[in-house]
Amino acid sequence: MNKKRVNFKQPEDHIIKFSPYWLLGFVEAVLRGEGSFSISKNKTFRLEFGISQTLSEKEVMVKIKQNLSTLPGSYQLTSTDKL
């Protein structure tokens, strides 16, 4: 892929066009090494989905969190920002 690419900064006018299909593609790519799904069955049944990216992709992660927070249902979104 882009192994010889050194500039990872998006142009100032770049807009992230978020859609369910975009997220599906992102998740499929991320799960090859940077994400996970898990199920916990202690006293309650708990599903977890986690993704991580480098700091250069923080804008993408913020956009994903914003869009996931608009979904109906009862859930909690958390983040661990290493700044």
Backbone as CSV, one residue per row, in Angstrom:
resi,resn,N_x,N_y,N_z,CA_x,CA_y,CA_z,C_x,C_y,C_z
1,MET,0.830,-1.174,0.000,0.000,0.000,0.000,0.879,1.243,0.000
2,ASN,0.663,2.185,0.848,1.364,3.463,0.821,2.627,3.454,1.674
3,LYS,3.458,2.439,1.556,4.621,2.317,2.421,5.659,3.410,2.174
4,LYS,5.722,3.961,0.970,6.707,4.998,0.670,6.144,6.402,0.869
5,ARG,4.887,6.503,1.244,4.259,7.798,1.455,4.754,8.380,2.779
6,VAL,5.171,9.652,2.757,5.678,10.271,3.973,4.763,11.370,4.507
7,ASN,3.941,11.980,3.669,3.048,13.047,4.099,1.640,12.484,4.271
8,PHE,1.210,12.341,5.528,-0.099,11.767,5.804,-1.148,12.830,6.104
9,LYS,-0.805,14.103,5.955,-1.730,15.189,6.279,-2.704,15.403,5.132
10,GLN,-3.996,15.471,5.492,-5.037,15.736,4.494,-5.029,17.219,4.141
11,PRO,-5.468,17.576,2.932,-5.582,18.992,2.581,-6.565,19.698,3.513
12,GLU,-6.403,21.004,3.703,-7.257,21.786,4.597,-8.733,21.688,4.227
13,ASP,-9.044,21.579,2.940,-10.444,21.558,2.501,-11.023,20.136,2.428
14,HIS,-10.297,19.155,2.939,-10.754,17.766,2.902,-11.970,17.577,3.800
15,ILE,-12.996,16.917,3.297,-14.209,16.636,4.057,-14.375,15.122,4.151
16,ILE,-14.605,14.641,5.365,-14.848,13.216,5.561,-16.314,12.964,5.262
17,LYS,-16.595,12.176,4.248,-17.971,11.856,3.859,-18.354,10.539,4.514
18,PHE,-18.978,10.646,5.657,-19.321,9.488,6.468,-20.628,8.879,5.980
19,SER,-20.654,7.583,5.825,-21.877,6.850,5.488,-21.760,5.465,6.113
20,PRO,-22.871,4.757,6.239,-22.775,3.394,6.784,-21.839,2.500,5.968
21,TYR,-21.812,2.684,4.648,-20.938,1.858,3.805,-19.477,2.239,3.980
22,TRP,-19.211,3.540,4.182,-17.846,3.973,4.442,-17.365,3.346,5.749
23,LEU,-18.223,3.400,6.792,-17.850,2.831,8.082,-17.609,1.326,7.962
24,LEU,-18.435,0.641,7.205,-18.257,-0.796,7.002,-16.885,-1.084,6.386
25,GLY,-16.518,-0.346,5.353,-15.210,-0.534,4.728,-14.073,-0.219,5.679
26,PHE,-14.239,0.856,6.455,-13.217,1.235,7.432,-13.045,0.144,8.479
27,VAL,-14.149,-0.349,9.007,-14.094,-1.392,10.031,-13.469,-2.659,9.477
28,GLU,-13.828,-3.044,8.272,-13.237,-4.251,7.678,-11.733,-4.105,7.540
29,ALA,-11.270,-2.926,7.136,-9.830,-2.693,6.996,-9.157,-2.633,8.363
30,VAL,-9.791,-1.959,9.309,-9.217,-1.793,10.639,-9.106,-3.114,11.376
31,LEU,-10.087,-3.989,11.226,-10.086,-5.245,11.980,-8.959,-6.179,11.575
32,ARG,-8.252,-5.854,10.540,-7.100,-6.673,10.164,-5.921,-6.437,11.102
33,GLY,-6.038,-5.483,12.018,-4.926,-5.277,12.941,-5.151,-4.222,14.003
34,GLU,-6.148,-3.364,13.857,-6.313,-2.252,14.782,-7.678,-2.219,15.460
35,GLY,-8.444,-3.275,15.398,-9.775,-3.232,15.989,-10.203,-4.581,16.520
36,SER,-11.330,-4.559,17.247,-11.816,-5.816,17.807,-13.294,-5.738,18.154
37,PHE,-13.939,-6.893,18.148,-15.280,-7.086,18.679,-15.140,-8.061,19.837
38,SER,-15.890,-7.837,20.910,-15.851,-8.804,22.006,-17.215,-8.895,22.672
39,ILE,-17.451,-10.022,23.318,-18.696,-10.287,24.033,-18.332,-10.709,25.449
40,SER,-18.986,-10.083,26.421,-18.769,-10.426,27.818,-20.098,-10.871,28.424
41,LYS,-20.073,-11.994,29.136,-21.299,-12.498,29.760,-21.071,-12.731,31.248
42,ASN,-20.830,-11.673,31.995,-20.743,-11.802,33.450,-22.159,-11.706,34.006
43,LYS,-22.438,-10.718,34.825,-23.792,-10.529,35.330,-24.700,-9.931,34.266
44,THR,-24.112,-9.212,33.344,-24.873,-8.632,32.229,-24.218,-9.038,30.929
45,PHE,-24.997,-8.984,29.881,-24.504,-9.296,28.540,-23.951,-8.012,27.947
46,ARG,-22.706,-8.025,27.497,-22.067,-6.803,27.024,-21.352,-7.057,25.710
47,LEU,-21.644,-6.227,24.700,-20.954,-6.265,23.415,-20.022,-5.069,23.332
48,GLU,-18.825,-5.284,22.850,-17.872,-4.188,22.715,-17.278,-4.183,21.320
49,PHE,-17.055,-2.994,20.831,-16.406,-2.787,19.541,-15.325,-1.750,19.764
50,GLY,-14.125,-2.039,19.363,-13.028,-1.098,19.569,-12.195,-0.920,18.315
51,ILE,-11.775,0.309,18.077,-10.863,0.602,16.976,-9.794,1.559,17.483
52,SER,-8.640,1.500,16.883,-7.579,2.436,17.239,-6.837,2.843,15.973
53,GLN,-6.343,4.041,16.009,-5.590,4.591,14.889,-4.464,5.444,15.444
54,THR,-3.558,5.840,14.583,-2.491,6.739,15.004,-3.054,8.137,15.199
55,LEU,-2.302,8.975,15.850,-2.734,10.343,16.122,-3.024,11.113,14.841
56,SER,-2.364,10.764,13.755,-2.612,11.463,12.487,-4.028,11.214,11.972
57,GLU,-4.707,10.196,12.471,-6.074,9.880,12.050,-7.122,10.302,13.081
58,LYS,-6.738,11.195,13.985,-7.657,11.609,15.048,-8.941,12.209,14.478
59,GLU,-8.845,13.003,13.430,-10.030,13.621,12.828,-11.031,12.563,12.358
60,VAL,-10.529,11.489,11.793,-11.395,10.392,11.349,-12.084,9.750,12.545
61,MET,-11.336,9.518,13.617,-11.908,8.895,14.803,-12.975,9.788,15.445
62,VAL,-12.739,11.093,15.468,-13.725,12.032,16.010,-15.000,11.977,15.177
63,LYS,-14.860,11.940,13.866,-16.020,11.877,12.968,-16.804,10.578,13.190
64,ILE,-16.116,9.476,13.355,-16.780,8.193,13.614,-17.559,8.279,14.923
65,LYS,-16.935,8.802,15.970,-17.608,8.903,17.264,-18.840,9.803,17.170
66,GLN,-18.721,10.935,16.473,-19.864,11.839,16.302,-21.024,11.133,15.617
67,ASN,-20.738,10.396,14.581,-21.792,9.729,13.831,-22.383,8.545,14.587
68,LEU,-21.567,7.798,15.298,-22.093,6.681,16.081,-22.985,7.181,17.213
69,SER,-22.692,8.359,17.737,-23.496,8.886,18.845,-24.902,9.288,18.397
70,THR,-25.143,9.371,17.092,-26.479,9.718,16.599,-27.367,8.495,16.412
71,LEU,-26.806,7.302,16.573,-27.586,6.080,16.379,-28.573,5.875,17.522
72,PRO,-29.755,5.336,17.219,-30.710,5.071,18.291,-30.255,3.891,19.148
73,GLY,-30.717,3.850,20.366,-30.389,2.734,21.244,-29.758,3.205,22.533
74,SER,-29.469,2.261,23.376,-28.867,2.538,24.670,-27.456,1.958,24.672
75,TYR,-26.469,2.818,24.719,-25.079,2.381,24.684,-24.192,3.492,25.209
76,GLN,-22.941,3.195,25.394,-21.983,4.162,25.886,-20.800,4.229,24.936
77,LEU,-20.444,5.442,24.502,-19.259,5.639,23.669,-18.144,6.157,24.551
78,THR,-16.992,5.537,24.485,-15.846,5.984,25.271,-14.644,6.155,24.362
79,SER,-13.700,6.937,24.815,-12.454,7.080,24.066,-11.301,7.220,25.044
80,THR,-10.156,6.767,24.619,-8.941,6.937,25.398,-7.985,7.726,24.535
81,ASP,-7.954,9.005,24.756,-7.120,9.913,23.980,-5.751,10.013,24.664
82,LYS,-4.714,9.633,23.962,-3.368,9.566,24.543,-2.595,10.858,24.363
83,LEU,-3.264,12.010,24.273,-2.544,13.285,24.116,-1.920,13.743,25.401
